[in-house]
Amino acid sequence: MIDRHKIQTLLSAGHTTQEVARLLGISQRTAQRVANESSVEKWDDAAERRRRRIGRRSKAACVQARLRELMLADPEAPPLEHLRVLRSEGVKLGDSTFYRVHALEKEILPAQLTVRFEGVAGEFAQFDFGEVDVRLDEGRMRRIHFAAYRLKYSRWVWVVPVQHQLVEWSGASARDQAGRRRWRTSSGLSS
């Protein structure tokens, strides 16, 4: 539209079609054709192109609705399967164009909510026993037994000393009346 306006302005100023063609870098035939057209009244190129049906519809727009149907029908299907179906229907579409349209459609489609199964606190935990030999200040060696507890997906480990590997730590509530720590065993509490 702007070029047509420039051509018409130069022609109305008295330039010949040959001079207009040289000044604007167009063919003389184009300048002659525009000289025979009606004068430019609007400046909206996009609207004028739509009105005059200039250009072609994009290939992406042609397959967008059909691709959306395929994705809604089988949301778990890989993108390559959708491309195969479109091509079997006679659509001539390049890979990069397809993947660009597929990515846009995937953003628009509602995502299915995925909920991971999580157990209740402490349901999935690891309980291990171990032992380590340590050298005391006076030079004697002593074997210390411990219990190690770790909750699922946790990086932290809770380690407490125990009497032997058949005993688990029972916590602060397991003390006798004298305040001594008691241990929980498979047969009950013991000192």
C-alpha positions as CSV (number, residue, x, y, z in Angstrom):
1,M,0.0,0.0,0.0
2,I,2.7,2.5,0.9
3,D,4.7,1.7,-2.3
4,R,1.5,2.2,-4.4
5,H,1.0,5.5,-2.7
6,K,4.6,6.5,-3.4
7,I,4.2,5.5,-7.0
8,Q,1.0,7.5,-7.4
9,T,2.5,10.5,-5.6
10,L,5.5,10.6,-7.9
11,L,3.3,10.1,-11.0
12,S,1.0,13.0,-9.9
13,A,4.1,15.2,-9.4
14,G,4.8,14.8,-13.1
15,H,7.4,12.0,-13.2
16,T,7.3,9.5,-15.9
17,T,6.8,5.8,-15.2
18,Q,10.4,5.1,-16.3
19,E,11.7,7.7,-13.7
20,V,9.4,6.3,-10.9
21,A,10.7,2.8,-11.7
22,R,14.3,3.9,-11.4
23,L,13.7,5.9,-8.2
24,L,11.9,3.2,-6.3
25,G,13.7,0.2,-7.7
26,I,10.7,-1.4,-9.4
27,S,9.9,-2.4,-12.9
28,Q,8.4,0.1,-15.3
29,R,5.5,-2.4,-15.9
30,T,4.7,-2.2,-12.1
31,A,4.7,1.6,-12.3
32,Q,2.3,1.5,-15.3
33,R,0.0,-1.0,-13.6
34,V,-0.3,1.2,-10.4
35,A,-0.9,4.3,-12.6
36,N,-4.0,2.7,-14.0
37,E,-5.3,1.7,-10.5
38,S,-7.6,3.8,-8.3
39,S,-5.9,6.1,-5.9
40,V,-4.8,4.9,-2.5
41,E,-7.2,6.0,0.2
42,K,-6.4,3.7,3.2
43,W,-3.0,2.9,4.9
44,D,-3.9,-0.4,6.6
45,D,-1.8,-2.9,4.6
46,A,-3.0,-6.0,6.5
47,A,-6.7,-5.1,6.1
48,E,-6.2,-4.4,2.4
49,R,-4.4,-7.7,1.9
50,R,-7.3,-9.5,3.5
51,R,-9.8,-7.6,1.5
52,R,-8.0,-8.3,-1.8
53,R,-7.1,-11.9,-0.7
54,I,-3.4,-11.4,-1.3
55,G,-1.1,-14.1,-0.1
56,R,-1.8,-17.7,1.0
57,R,-3.0,-19.2,4.2
58,S,-0.2,-20.7,6.3
59,K,0.2,-24.4,6.3
60,A,0.2,-24.3,10.1
61,A,-3.2,-22.7,10.2
62,C,-4.6,-25.4,7.8
63,V,-3.7,-28.3,10.1
64,Q,-4.1,-26.6,13.5
65,A,-7.7,-27.7,14.0
66,R,-7.1,-31.3,12.9
67,L,-4.0,-31.6,15.1
68,R,-6.0,-30.4,18.1
69,E,-8.6,-33.1,17.4
70,L,-5.9,-35.7,17.2
71,M,-4.3,-34.5,20.5
72,L,-7.6,-34.5,22.3
73,A,-8.5,-38.0,21.0
74,D,-5.3,-39.5,22.2
75,P,-3.3,-37.2,24.5
76,E,-0.7,-39.9,25.3
77,A,0.3,-40.5,21.7
78,P,3.7,-39.3,20.7
79,P,3.9,-36.3,18.4
80,L,5.4,-38.4,15.6
81,E,2.2,-40.5,15.6
82,H,0.1,-37.4,15.0
83,L,2.4,-36.3,12.2
84,R,2.1,-39.8,10.6
85,V,-1.7,-39.6,10.7
86,L,-1.7,-36.1,9.2
87,R,0.6,-37.2,6.4
88,S,-1.6,-40.3,5.7
89,E,-4.5,-37.9,5.3
90,G,-2.5,-36.1,2.6
91,V,-1.2,-33.1,4.5
92,K,2.1,-31.9,3.2
93,L,3.8,-30.5,6.2
94,G,7.5,-30.2,7.2
95,D,8.8,-31.5,10.4
96,S,9.8,-28.2,11.9
97,T,6.4,-26.6,11.1
98,F,4.6,-29.6,12.6
99,Y,6.6,-29.5,15.8
100,R,6.1,-25.7,16.1
101,V,2.3,-26.1,15.8
102,H,2.3,-29.1,18.1
103,A,4.2,-27.2,20.8
104,L,1.7,-24.3,20.5
105,E,-1.3,-26.6,20.7
106,K,0.1,-28.5,23.6
107,E,0.3,-25.3,25.6
108,I,-3.3,-24.6,24.9
109,L,-4.7,-28.0,25.8
110,P,-5.6,-28.6,29.4
111,A,-3.0,-30.6,31.2
112,Q,-4.1,-33.7,33.0
113,L,-3.5,-33.5,36.8
114,T,-1.0,-36.1,38.0
115,V,-0.9,-37.0,41.7
116,R,1.9,-38.9,43.1
117,F,1.1,-41.5,45.7
118,E,2.8,-40.6,48.9
119,G,2.6,-42.7,52.1
120,V,1.8,-41.3,55.5
121,A,4.7,-39.9,57.6
122,G,7.0,-42.7,58.6
123,E,5.3,-45.3,56.4
124,F,8.3,-45.6,54.0
125,A,11.4,-45.5,56.1
126,Q,14.7,-47.4,56.3
127,F,15.9,-48.8,59.6
128,D,19.4,-50.1,59.9
129,F,21.8,-51.2,62.6
130,G,25.5,-50.8,62.6
131,E,28.6,-50.9,64.7
132,V,31.8,-49.0,64.8
133,D,35.1,-49.5,66.8
134,V,36.3,-46.3,68.4
135,R,39.5,-45.7,70.4
136,L,38.9,-44.1,73.7
137,D,41.1,-41.4,75.3
138,E,42.9,-44.0,77.5
139,G,43.8,-46.0,74.4
140,R,41.2,-48.8,74.8
141,M,39.1,-49.9,71.8
142,R,35.3,-50.1,72.3
143,R,32.6,-51.3,69.9
144,I,29.6,-49.0,69.7
145,H,26.3,-50.3,68.3
146,F,23.9,-47.8,66.7
147,A,20.6,-47.6,64.9
148,A,20.2,-45.4,61.9
149,Y,16.8,-44.2,60.7
150,R,16.0,-42.5,57.4
151,L,12.7,-41.4,55.9
152,K,11.8,-42.0,52.3
153,Y,13.5,-39.4,50.0
154,S,15.3,-37.7,52.8
155,R,19.0,-36.8,52.9
156,W,19.0,-36.7,56.7
157,V,19.8,-39.8,58.9
158,W,19.0,-40.1,62.6
159,V,21.6,-42.1,64.4
160,V,21.4,-43.2,68.0
161,P,23.5,-45.6,70.1
162,V,21.9,-48.9,71.2
163,Q,23.0,-51.7,73.4
164,H,23.1,-54.3,70.6
165,Q,21.6,-54.8,67.2
166,L,18.4,-56.3,68.6
167,V,17.4,-53.1,70.4
168,E,15.9,-49.9,69.1
169,W,16.0,-46.5,70.7
170,S,12.7,-45.7,72.3
171,G,13.0,-41.9,72.8
172,A,12.9,-39.7,75.8
173,S,9.7,-41.2,77.2
174,A,11.3,-44.5,77.8
175,R,13.1,-43.7,81.1
176,D,12.6,-45.5,84.4
177,Q,11.7,-43.7,87.6
178,A,15.3,-43.1,88.5
179,G,15.8,-41.2,85.2
180,R,17.9,-44.0,83.5
181,R,17.4,-44.5,79.8
182,R,15.5,-47.7,79.0
183,W,15.7,-49.6,75.7
184,R,12.9,-51.1,73.7
185,T,13.5,-54.7,72.8
186,S,11.3,-57.2,71.1
187,S,10.4,-58.6,74.5
188,G,9.6,-55.1,76.0
189,L,11.5,-52.5,78.0
190,S,14.8,-53.2,79.7
191,S,17.4,-51.2,81.5
